[in-house]
Amino acid sequence: MKVVFLHGFTQTARSWDRVISAMSTNSVDEHVAIDLPGHGDSPSAQLSLWDVAAAIVAEHGRAIYVGYSFGARVALHIACRHPDSVTKLVLVSGSPGIADAEERRTRAIADDELAAHIESVGVDTFLNEWMSLPLFATLSHEDAQLDDRRRNTSRGLADSLRHAGTGRQDSLWGRLSSVTVPTLLVTGRLDDKFCEIASRMSKDLPSAEWQIVDDAGHTVHLERPDQFVSLLTAWRQRTFSN
């Protein structure tokens, strides 16, 4: 079975290298990590999340989809729009979006302003600002993979926000009950916001299991890769082996 890994905002496919290397050691699965639009070697980013989902399915077809943050939002869109292409779903620090329409509009304005700021200050300055956010307080400088993130362009990141940011995302809260494939939710115990979101999601997703990784924040797969691989492998093999 193919396993497709989808990275977070400002990351690239390479952010999954350590995870894929560890998983490939004892697995017959085909592991593939891709650059999402606006990131790495996929600079074109003028696509909605629905369009991104369709493009990924067209290229990779039926698979297990594993997404982190931005990538988790993409993976959830794939599961909602293309259910026959998803055998299992793993959402790391993921969200179905903002339920309140006014809050979405406010967030869209903020995303547009941030996009303009990125284009104004450039990637290096923006990354210094982005990685200093409280969301990434538990991520060490060594594990932040800044050199890889610097391969991104200001235009690519800005367009990603304008077209596929949280403010432009349709709320998927009302669609969760239709996602019936086995789903693993993963959050870091130190990430209060996304633990709360995962708790809510776990009640709405029919076949969901929620796992919390100790001593980790938002970037679970970078902060605690060994623990992440262990729980993902155990979940994959324990109940839902092909």
N, C-alpha and C positions, 0 to 999 in steps of 0.2 A: 504494500500500500504506500502511496506517495504521501508525505507529510510536508506541507507548505508552511513556512514560517514568515510572518509579516511583522516588520519592525515598527518602532515608535517614531514620533516626530523628531526630526534632526538626526536620527540614526540612519544606518544603511543595512543592507543584507548581512554585512560582516558582523553586525552586533550579535548574531546568532552562532558565530563560528565555534565558540567553546561548547555551547549546548549541543550543536550538531555533531561535533567531534566525539563528545562523550556518548551520545545516543547511538551513533553509528557503530560503535565498538561491539555492541551486543544486540544488534537489530538487523532484520532483513528489510526494513522499510527503506524507501528512497526518500532522503531528506533534501529539501530544496528551500533556500532562502532567496527572496527576490527584493529588488529595490522598488519601493513604492514610488508613484509619480511625485516628482519634485525632489527626489533624493538619490544620492549615489549616481549611478549611470542611467537613471531614468528621469531626466530633467523636466520633461513636459508634465505640467501639473494642473492644467486647466480642465479638470475632470471632477464631477461630483463623486460622492462615495458610491452611489449606485453604478456610475460608469466605471469606476475603479474595480468594483466587485465583478461586473460583467467582463471586463478585460482580463482579469485574473482567471476567472472560470474558463474563458475561451482558450486561454493558454495552458492551464494546468488541469482542468477538468475535475473529476471526482477525486477527493483527497480528504485527509485530515487537515484542518486548517488551525494553525496556532498563531495567535496574534497578541501583541503587547501594546497597550494604550491606543495610539492611533491605529496600529495594525489590528488590535482587537475590535475596534469599531468597523474596520474594513471587513474582518472575518464575520462579524455579526450581520453585516449587510449581505454578505455572500449567503449565509445560512437562511436569511429571511427571503431573499429574492430567488435563490438557486438551491433549494433544499435537497434536490436529488444529487447535487455535486458535493455535498458535505456528508462524510461518513461519521465524523466526530469533530468536536469543536473545543478548542482550548482558548479561553479568554484570560489574559494576564493583565491585571489592573485595567480592566475594560469598563465601558459604560454604554448604555443604550441611548445616550444623549440627554438633552434637557427637555423635560416634559412641558414646561410652561412656555407658551408662545412668546410672551413678552420678554422672558428671560433669554430665550433664544435670540430674539432680535437684538437685545443688549449685548449678548455675547458675540453676535456677528459683527456689530460695530467695533467691539474691542478687537476681534480677530483682524478686521480690516486695518485698524490703526496699528496693530502689531506688525502686520505685513508691510505696511509703509515704513515702519521703523526699521525693519530688517533691511529693506532696500536702501534706507538712508545711512545706516551705520555699518553695514557689511556683516559677513558671517562671523568673523572672529570676535568682534565686539558683542554681537548678539549672543553668541554661544556663552561668553563669559557671563552675560546677564541671565540667560536662560538656565544655565547650570547652577546659578547661585540662588534659584528659587527654593523656598522651603520644601517643595515637592521632591527635590533631589538632595536634601540635606544628608541622607544616609548613604549616598553614593560617593565612594572615594574618588579622588582625582585619577588614580590609576585605573579604576574600573569604568570611568566615564567615557573612554574611547574618543577623546577629543580630536585626535589626529584624523580619525575616520570621519567624524562629524564635519570636520573642516573641508572635506571633499564636496560637501553640498554647496549649492549656489544660493545667493540671496534671493534671486528671482524664483528659483525652484521652491524654496521654503515659503516665500511670500505667497506664491500661487497656491501652494498646498493649503495654506490657511484660508485664502479667499474662497476656494472652491470645495474644500473637504474638511474645513475646521469644524469644531463642535457647534459653532453658531450657525453653520450652513447645513448641519446634519438634521434630517428628520428624526423626531423622537421615535425610538423603536420600542418603548416600554409596552405599548399596546400590542406589539407583534411577538413578544417573547413566548407567549403560550403556544405559538405555532412552530417554535423551534424544538422539535421532538428528538433530535439526535442526542446521543450521549454528550454531555457538555461538562467540562472541567473549568471551574472558576478558581483563579489563583490570585491572592493578594498578599502583600507583606503586612505583618502585624502592626508595624509602625505607621502604616498608611491609613489613617483613620477614615478619610473621605472615601477611599475606594473600598475599604472593608464594609462601610455602610452601604455603598452601592451594590457590592457583591451579595450582601445579606438580602437585600431586596430582590435582586435578580434571581437568587437561588430559590426564592419562593414562587417566582413566575415561570421559570424554565422547567418544563415537565421532567426532564432527565438530567438535572444538574447536580453536581457535587462541588462543594466549596472547600478549598484547602488554603490554610493560612501558613505562611512561612515565617518562622520566628526570626527576630533580628534583621528584618528586611523592611524596606520602605516601598516606594512606587516601582523601582526598577528591579524587580525580584530576580529576573534571569541574569542580571549583571552583578547584583550584590551577593546573591547566594546561588551561583550556578549549579553547584553539586547537589544541593537540596532540591532545587527546581528539577533537575534531571531525574533525581530519584523518585520524586512524587509523580512526575509525568510518566516515567517508565512503569511505575507500579500501577497507576491508574489505567494505562494503556493495556497492560498485560492481565490485570486482575479480573476485570469484568467484561471488557469489550474487545477481546482479541479477535482478529479476523480468521 
